[in-house]
Amino acid sequence: MNITLFALNSSFTHTNLAVRYLANSLEADGFSADIAEFCLKDKKDNILFELYKRKSSVYAFSVYIWNYREMLDTAKSLKLLLPDTKIILGGPEVSFENESFFKEHPYIDILILGEGEAVITDICRNPDKYLKKCVTGSCTKESFSALPILYDKYPAKGDILYYESSRGCPHRCSYCLSSLTNGVYAKSSEKTLSDLLEFEKLPKKPRIIKFIDRTFNFDIKRAKEIWSALLSCEYTLNYHFEICADRLDGECFEILKKMPAGKIQLEAGIQSCNEKTLEAINRKTDNQKAIENLRRIKSFGNIHIHADLIAGLPYEDKDSLKSSFDKTIDCCDKLQLGFLKMLKGSYIRENAKEHGYIYQNEPPYTVIANKYMDYNDMYSVFKTADTLDRIYSSGRFSYTMEYILKNAESPFELFSDLTKRLPCDIEKISQYDLRSILFRELSSRFNDKEVLERLALDALIWENKNPPKEFSPYYEFKGKEKDLELYSFGFDTERIYYINRTKHIIKS
């Protein structure tokens, strides 16, 4: 029997761990499976032909919110070409469907709800037994803990490799599917560290190991054991953890402060600073403490911090969102202003009328209005989020932003006003032209030469060609040393800045 496991990632750099889990389960039971892994940028016709030419008896599709439409389109075409093949869908985006799904999509034969590792082999052995049925999968703590990293057996082209050291989440946030799981179970710290050493043996070293644990530090003792071990030179890669920042303690700070620069990244969901909102979504965290903890880690200067806010939550009007934004932005290197998604199966979707939610009918089910923000407000926040990404979260204006955020009365209003004053959508503006626009806007908003000097410094770091001519009065070229250019600035006369504009490197 030929089995193809189909993954469609969001970009070339990403990989799919789920199909590797399934391949591992099938191999353990005597089957072999072919992994067909593509990304959304690949041409649809090429993807379809690559699947078709395998002429497999069974195709299993890994379906997520970002690839749902493409997966259904591909499945429909594949079924027309190979009417006798069996097509299985699994993954988060179909895990809360029922058997009415088959009436709407008759080209789909079987749905796997939940974890598929334990049921995939029986389905592939007896596909006719499960036709037009929803099969609920599950995984035990013991079987999960035994899972290897799998990238040695099933190599990946992408340079972001995903690793799962725990499943489940201690939170019960009403908008998240993790709230529907029963508790959390995890690999031991010893097993996790052993797995991480296996990544070191891969012939192609990944750019980052991204832990997909919903809350890595749910067990603070275990988290500290793993972080402490990562201080060792045995672990050479970059590791990304999603954490609950208010769970950090003094010992965590001592460990994290010792981390070599760039070795780990931390991501923390703040979501909102409105207590009524947090209560409504059943998120029980101390966000004031979380923000203080992140700010403390950021002061170490060795760890990149990513924080998340969600627009569209209950009781979060534009003023409340502004307050959440202003309290959060200085605690992180990257602030993601996301938008509430009404995911299938989530409590908040089941109770959407309570807060007057209007949302997209198709994935990603983004909220576009509710009782607290009409579409005018929500759309303006959408555009402000784009400006935030380009100017703050890109890191290409870091010296400017560092100074401005200390002097702006409201960072949210700053980004909102800049958005309104742009000549067109920010995605249509080149990075070079954006610097000239910011020069004009910031010089009129801040009567402060240091803002423009810092803006010039950011331009010198990131522009391979000469910065826009407006910046020339705000720096002094001091000469060259090998591949470095030397500059001085009025805001910091005691230092010379050494810049490699090809590699975007700065030393001072």
Residue, then its C-alpha position, 0 to 999 in steps of 0.5 A: m500500500n502506498i501512503t502519502l502524507f501531505a503537508l503545506n507549510s506557510s513558507f519555505t523556512h517552515t516544516n511540518l512536525a505532524v506528518r513526521y509523527l504519522a510517518n513514524s507511527l506507520e513505520a512502527d507498524g510495518f507501513s512505509a509512508d512518503i512525505a510530500e511537503f510544500c509551501l503556500k508559495d509553490k504553484k498549485d499545479n506543481i503540487l497537484f502533479e507531484l501528489y498525482k504521480r505518486k498514485s497512492s492508495v491513501y493520502a493524509f492531509s495535514v490541515y491548518i487554518w492558514n492552508y484550509r482552502e488550498m487543502l480542500d481545492t487540492a483534495k477535490s482535484l486529486k479525487l477527480l484524477l484518482p477516484d479510487t484513492k482514499i483522502i484523509l484530513g486531520g489537523p486543528e482546522v478539521s478536529f471539531e467537524n462532524e459527519s455533516f462535513f462529508k455532505e459538503h465535501p464528498y471528495i473527502d473520505i475520512l476525518i481524524l479529530g485530534e491526535g492522529e498518531a494512535v489511529i493512523t495505522d488502523i485507518c490505513r490498514n482498513p480504510d473502507k471500515y472508516l469511510k465517511k466517519c470521524v475518527t477521534g485520535s488520542c495520545t498517551k503520556e508514555s507514547f508521547s514521551a517516547l517520540p524522537i525528534l524525527y528530523d534525522k529519519y525524515p529530513a526537512k528543507g526548512d531551517i525552522l524545525y519544530y519540537e514538542s516537549s509538552r502537550g496541553c496548556p494550563h490556561r483555559c482561554s476561551y478563544c484557544l483550542s488548547s483550552l479544550t485539552n485535558g491537562v498538560y503532559a510533558k517529556s522529562s527534562e532529561k528526555t528533552l535535553s537528550d532530544l535537543l542534542e540529536f538536533e546537533k547531529l543533523p547534517k544541515k543545522p537549523r536556524i532555530i528550534k521552535f518549541i511548540d509547547r503552549t506554555f513551556n514553563f508550566d512546570i517551573k522546576r522543569a523549565k529551569e533544569i532545561w534552561s540551565a543545561l542550555l548554558s552548556c556549549e554542547y547546545t549550539l543552536n537557537y531555541h524559541f520558547e513560548i512562556c507564561a511570563d508571570r511564572l518566572d522567579g528569581e532563579c529563572f532570571e539568574i539563569l536567563k541573564k547568563m545565556p549567551a546572546g541570541k541563544i534563546q528567544l522568548e514569546a509571551g502572550i499578554q493579550s490584554c491588560n484589561e482585567k474585565t477582558l481577562e476575566a471574560i476570556n478566562r485567562k488567569t494571569d498577572n499581566q502587570k507582573a508579566i510585563e515587569n518580568l519581560r522588561r527585566i529580561k529585556s534589560f539583560g540585552n541577550i534575549h530577544i523578546h516577542a510579546d502578543l496582544i489580541a485586538g477584538l477581545p470582549y470589553e476591549d474597546k479602542d481606548s482599552l486596546k490603546s492602554s494595553f498597547d502602551k503598557t506592553i510595547d517597551c517590554c519586548d523587541k517585537l510586539q505582535l498586534g494580532f486579531l481575534k480568530m473565532l476558531k471552530g470548537s472554541y468557547i468564544r465562537e460558540n458564544a459569539k452573540e454575547h459580544g456581538y461578534i462579526y467575523q469572516n465566514e472562511p479561515p482564518y475567521t478574523v473578527i471584523a467588529n463586535k460590541y466594543m469596536d465597529y468596523n471603522d475602529m477595527y480597520s484602523v487597528f488593522k492598518t496600525a498593526d501593519t505600521l507597527d510591524r514595519i517600523y517597530s517589530s522589524g528592528r530596522f528602526s531600533y535606535t529611533m524607537e528606543y528613544i521615541l518610546k521614552n518620549a511619546e505620550s502614547p506609543f499607540e497614538l504615535f503609530s496610529d497617527l503615522t498610519k493616517r499620514l502615510p501617502c499609501d498603504i505601508e506595504k507599498i512603500s519601500q524601506y528607503d522611502l519610508r525613512s524619508i517619510l519618517f524623517r518628515e513626520l518625526s521632525s514635525r512631531f518631535n522638536d528634538k535633534e536626537v530623534l533625527e540623529r538616531l533615525a540617521l543611525d538606523a538608516l546607516i545600519w540598514e541601507n546598503k546604498n547611501p541614506p536619504k540626503e535629508f540625513s546628511p547633517y545628522y552624522e559625521f563620517k570618520g573614515k574606514e577600517k577594513d569592512l567597517e565605516l566609522y561615524s559619530f553622532g551628536f547625541d553620543t559624542e563620546r562614542i564612534y559607531y563602527i558599521n558594516r552596512t552589507k551585513h547590518i552589523i554595528k559596534s560602538 
